[in-house]
């Protein structure tokens, strides 16, 4: 199980882990909203169809995948009351048993911090980050990559050249020979 504890600083790792779970369980497109399920009523009607055709079977499958995604989200947050409440209320008149895409959207709004203030904070953190002497470059670069990804999620893209430049110009003096090459 991918348990969510409601800590904003853990959102990035948790949501990436949950997205991988969604991919392996076949409901990623339902979770992120690129595909939409049919309504509860439409599903009930199709269930009464004697011999559903391929299109109807696909619609039924998408409905079931939405329910599975919603259930997994709700179960992963069962120990954290705020998140549980957010997901529990992600229902519509058409999807009274739960709308996975709506729940995911609400969770992202609450914990991903994609506001302008968050974008400015992340940009400042990215711009001011410097690798400390003696620290592991892989760890620092990984943190920079995470910041870059978070900025992309907020709508601020950092291209490869700017990213590499930021890294090269913020290495400690012990790496000056690398900077001379570039």
N, C-alpha and C positions, 0 to 999 in steps of 0.2 A: 504494500500500500504506500501511496505517496501522501504522507500526512502533512497538512499545512498547520503551522503554529501561529499564524497571524502576525509575524514579525516582518515589517516592511523591508528591512535590510536582507531578508532571506527570499524576497519575492522573485528576484531574477533567477536564482538557481531552482526554486520550487516550480515556477511556471515553465521553465525550459524542461524540467523533468516531467512535468505533467503533459506537456506537448508531445514529448517522446512517447509517453504512455498512450496518448490519443492516437498517434501514428500507428503504434503496434497493435492497438485494439480496433483500428479501422474507423474511428469517429473524429479524426482531426478536422475534416472539412465541416462537420456539423458543429464542432466546438468553436472554431474560428469564424463561422458564419458564411463560408464560401458556398455552402450548400444549405438549403432550407428543408426542414421536414414538413410533411403534410400535417394538417390539423388533427386533433383527437377524433373529431367527427368523421373526417375523411378516412382515417385509419379504421375506425369502427365499421364504416360502410364497406371498405375493401376487405375486411376480415370476413364479412358475410358473403363475399363473392365466391361462387362455386369454383371457378377456374380462372384465377387472376392471370392476366397476361404478363409479359416480361416487364413492361413499364410499370404496371401496378405492383408487381413484386419488388421492384427497385424502390418505389415510393414507400412501400411498407418497411423495407429494410432501412431506409434513411430515418424513418420514424423511430424504429427500434434503436438505431445507433444514437439518435438524439437522447432517448431515454437512458441508454447506457452511459453516455457522456455526462448527462445531468446527475445520474445516480453516483457515478465515480467522483464527480466534483463534490457532491453533498457529503459522501462518506469520507472523503479526504479532509473535510473541514468540520467533521462532527465534534471535535474537541475544542474548537475555537468559535465561540458564540457569535462574534461579529460577522465573520465569513459565512458561517452556517446560515445566519439570518439573511445575508445578501443573496445567497444561492437559493435558500428556501422561498424567497419572495420573487424569484426570477421565473414567473409564470405569467401567461397571457390567457385571454379568453379562448384562443385557438389551441394553446398548449397548456392546459390546466395541470398536467402532470410534470411540467418543467420544461423550460427552454434553455438548452445548454449554451447556445450562443449568447443569449441575453445574460445568463449567469456569468459567463466568462468575461463579457464586456464590463459588467458591473464590478467584477473582481479586479480587472485591470484598472478601471477608473479609481478604485479605492486604493490599490496597493502599488501600481506601477508609477504613479506620480508623473503623468504626462502633461502636466500644466506648464505654462510658460515659465513660472517660477522654478519648476523642477528642471526644465531645459537649461535655464540660465545657470542654476546651481551645478548641473552636470558639466556644462561647457566650462565653467570656471575651474572645476575640479580637474577636468581634462587638461586645460591650458596650463595650470599651475603644478601639475604632477611632475616630480623629478625623481629619478632613481637615486637612492641613497648609496653612498660608497659602501662596498662590501655586501650589498644585498643581492639576492638572486635575480638576474635579469629576466628569466622566464616568468617568475611570479609578477614582477612589475609590468612586463609587457602584457601578460594575461589580464591584469587589472585594467590596463589601458584599453585592451580589446573589449573588455566588458563595458567600460565607459563609452567607447565608440558605439557599441551595440545599443546601449540604453539611449544614447543620443539619437541614433537612427530610429528607434521606436518612438521618440518624441518628435520625429520629423526633421532632425538636423543630421544631414549626411556629412561624413568626413571621408574624403577620398583617400586612396592608398598613398598617394604622394604626400599629402598633408599629414597622414598618420605616421608614416616613416620619418618625415621631417621632425615632427613633434618628439618622436622617440630619440632620434639622433642628437637633437639639440638639448636634450634633458638627461643625458647620461652623465655619470660622474667623470671627473678628470682622468681616471684610470682608463677610460675608453676614448681619449682624445685621438689616438692613432686611427680609430675607425672613422671618426668625423673627418680626418684629413683625407681619407679615401673618397668621401662623398663631397 
